[in-house]
Amino acid sequence: MAEKLQSARQRRTRFIKEYLLEHNATKAAIAAGYSEKTAKQQGSRLLTNADVQDEIAARSRKLTAKLDISVERVAQEFARIAFNDPRKLFKDDGSLKPVSEWDDDSAAAIGGMDVSELFDGAGDERAQVGYLKKVKMTDKVRALEGLGRYLAMFVDRKEITHKHEDVSDADLNKRIAELERELGLAAQIDEAGRVGIAQAGESETHVGAKDTDVLS
């Protein structure tokens, strides 16, 4: 019994460590020793365990503190990439500044750098004449999207289109009867062809639907 408990604790500890690496419960369960057939269920079960949740939260806080990770810092890095100005990397004559002269904002926006030696001549006369430097900027669009999500700037909009239908008097009367049965209301049609619904002495007029309504 004691050995089984020890094994369960070891699996749980291994699961927590693996989960913190990728935040994938199934992969973490497999790495912890559970079979691939039951890994998904075991991973979900472990994530609902209060002790596991507390341990994951505690280790996450410790890791973020050690790495100095915060929402503000992530947002700052997004902003550096999103609003970087490549002109700040070059001198007035168009040549690339030495890395030591890059400011922090410009350096943060660099996704990679490739330096190649340039040679001229052949054989004994072959000599290095310079360097070819290629600088790759980090994707501004993705950074802007990330910053926009952080600032809740994007709101999904749903468009609902109502098609106009030619309805006969018989069909309209049938629909009115259905309204009466479903809503317990007294319905009638006025001279303008609008459906008026009245209940308890109060009336409300519902005008036919517009072609397009946009709901946000």
C-alpha positions in Angstrom: 0.0 0.0 0.0 2.8 2.4 0.9 4.6 1.6 -2.3 1.5 2.4 -4.3 1.0 5.7 -2.6 4.7 6.6 -3.2 4.3 5.7 -6.9 1.2 7.8 -7.2 2.9 10.8 -5.6 5.9 10.4 -8.0 3.6 10.3 -11.0 1.7 13.3 -9.8 5.0 15.2 -9.2 6.2 14.2 -12.7 2.9 15.2 -14.2 3.1 18.7 -12.7 6.6 19.3 -13.9 5.8 18.1 -17.5 2.5 20.1 -17.5 4.4 23.3 -16.7 6.6 22.8 -19.7 3.9 22.6 -22.4 0.6 23.0 -20.6 -0.6 19.8 -22.3 -2.3 17.5 -19.8 -2.3 14.4 -22.1 1.4 14.7 -22.9 2.2 15.3 -19.3 0.2 12.2 -18.2 2.1 10.0 -20.7 5.4 11.4 -19.5 4.3 10.7 -15.9 3.9 7.0 -16.8 0.2 6.7 -17.7 -0.7 4.7 -20.8 -1.6 6.5 -24.0 -5.1 5.0 -23.9 -5.9 6.6 -20.6 -3.6 9.6 -20.6 -6.3 12.1 -21.7 -8.7 11.0 -18.9 -5.9 10.8 -16.3 -4.6 14.3 -17.3 -8.1 15.8 -16.9 -8.5 14.0 -13.6 -5.2 15.3 -12.2 -6.0 18.9 -13.3 -9.2 18.8 -11.3 -7.3 17.7 -8.2 -7.1 20.6 -5.7 -3.6 19.6 -4.5 -2.3 19.5 -8.1 -3.9 22.8 -8.9 -2.3 24.4 -5.9 1.1 23.0 -6.7 0.9 24.1 -10.4 -0.1 27.6 -9.3 2.7 27.8 -6.7 5.4 26.6 -9.2 4.1 29.0 -11.9 4.3 32.0 -9.5 7.8 31.0 -8.5 8.9 30.6 -12.2 7.4 33.9 -13.3 9.0 35.7 -10.3 12.4 34.2 -11.1 12.2 35.1 -14.8 10.7 38.5 -14.0 7.6 37.8 -16.2 4.6 40.0 -15.8 1.6 41.1 -17.9 3.2 44.6 -18.0 6.5 43.3 -19.3 4.8 41.2 -22.0 2.7 44.1 -23.1 5.9 46.3 -23.3 7.6 43.8 -25.5 4.6 43.6 -27.8 4.7 47.4 -28.0 8.4 47.5 -28.9 7.8 45.1 -31.8 4.6 46.6 -33.0 5.9 50.2 -33.1 9.5 49.7 -34.0 11.1 52.0 -36.6 13.7 50.2 -38.7 15.3 53.6 -39.6 16.8 53.7 -36.1 19.1 50.8 -37.0 20.9 52.7 -39.7 23.4 55.6 -39.8 22.8 58.7 -42.0 24.9 57.2 -44.8 22.6 54.1 -44.9 25.0 51.7 -43.3 23.9 49.4 -40.4 24.8 50.6 -37.0 27.0 48.3 -34.8 24.9 46.2 -32.4 26.4 48.1 -29.5 24.7 51.3 -30.8 21.2 49.8 -31.0 18.7 51.2 -28.5 16.7 48.8 -26.4 13.4 49.2 -28.4 15.2 48.5 -31.7 17.1 45.5 -30.3 13.9 44.0 -29.0 12.3 44.1 -32.4 15.0 42.1 -34.1 14.0 38.5 -34.9 17.4 37.4 -36.2 20.6 38.5 -37.8 22.9 36.8 -40.3 26.4 37.9 -41.0 28.4 36.6 -44.0 32.0 37.4 -44.9 32.6 38.9 -48.4 35.7 38.0 -50.4 37.3 39.3 -53.6 39.9 37.7 -55.8 41.0 34.1 -56.2 43.8 32.0 -55.0 46.6 33.8 -53.2 45.0 37.1 -54.1 41.7 36.2 -52.5 41.0 38.6 -49.6 38.2 39.6 -47.3 36.7 42.9 -48.4 33.8 43.2 -46.0 30.6 41.7 -44.5 27.1 41.1 -45.6 24.7 41.7 -42.7 21.1 40.7 -42.9 18.7 41.8 -40.2 15.2 40.1 -39.8 12.6 42.2 -38.1 9.9 40.4 -35.9 6.4 40.4 -37.4 4.8 43.7 -36.5 1.3 42.5 -37.5 1.3 39.6 -35.0 2.6 42.0 -32.3 -0.1 44.5 -33.0 -2.7 41.7 -32.8 -1.3 40.5 -29.5 -1.3 44.1 -28.1 -4.8 44.7 -29.4 -6.1 41.5 -27.6 -4.4 42.7 -24.4 -6.1 46.0 -24.7 -9.4 44.4 -25.7 -9.5 46.5 -28.8 -11.1 43.8 -31.0 -14.8 43.1 -30.6 -16.4 40.3 -32.6 -19.4 41.6 -34.6 -22.2 39.3 -35.8 -24.2 40.3 -38.8 -27.8 38.9 -39.1 -29.6 39.3 -42.4 -33.3 39.0 -42.7 -34.7 38.3 -46.1 -38.0 39.9 -47.1 -40.7 37.3 -47.8 -44.0 37.8 -49.7 -46.5 36.3 -47.2 -50.1 35.7 -48.2 -53.0 36.7 -45.9 -53.7 33.1 -45.1 -50.1 32.5 -44.0 -50.0 35.7 -42.0 -53.2 34.8 -40.2 -51.7 31.4 -39.4 -48.6 33.0 -38.0 -50.8 35.3 -35.9 -52.7 32.4 -34.5 -49.5 30.7 -33.6 -48.4 33.8 -31.7 -51.6 33.8 -29.8 -51.1 30.2 -28.8 -47.5 30.5 -27.9 -47.5 33.9 -26.2 -51.0 34.1 -24.9 -51.3 37.5 -26.6 -54.0 39.1 -28.7 -52.5 40.0 -32.1 -53.9 42.0 -34.9 -52.8 43.7 -38.2 -53.2 47.4 -38.7 -53.8 49.2 -42.0 -50.1 49.6 -42.6 -49.6 45.8 -42.6 -47.7 45.8 -39.3 -48.3 43.3 -36.5 -49.6 44.9 -33.3 -49.4 42.8 -30.1 -51.4 43.9 -27.1 -51.5 42.5 -23.5 -52.9 43.8 -20.2 -53.9 47.2 -21.7 -50.4 47.9 -23.1 -49.6 47.8 -26.8 -46.3 47.5 -28.7 -45.9 47.8 -32.5 -43.3 45.6 -34.2 -42.3 47.0 -37.6 -41.2 44.5 -40.2 -37.5 43.6 -40.0 -35.0 45.7 -41.8 -32.9 44.1 -44.5 -29.7 44.1 -42.3 -29.2 44.4 -38.6 -25.7 44.4 -37.1 -25.4 43.3 -33.5 -22.1 43.8 -31.6 
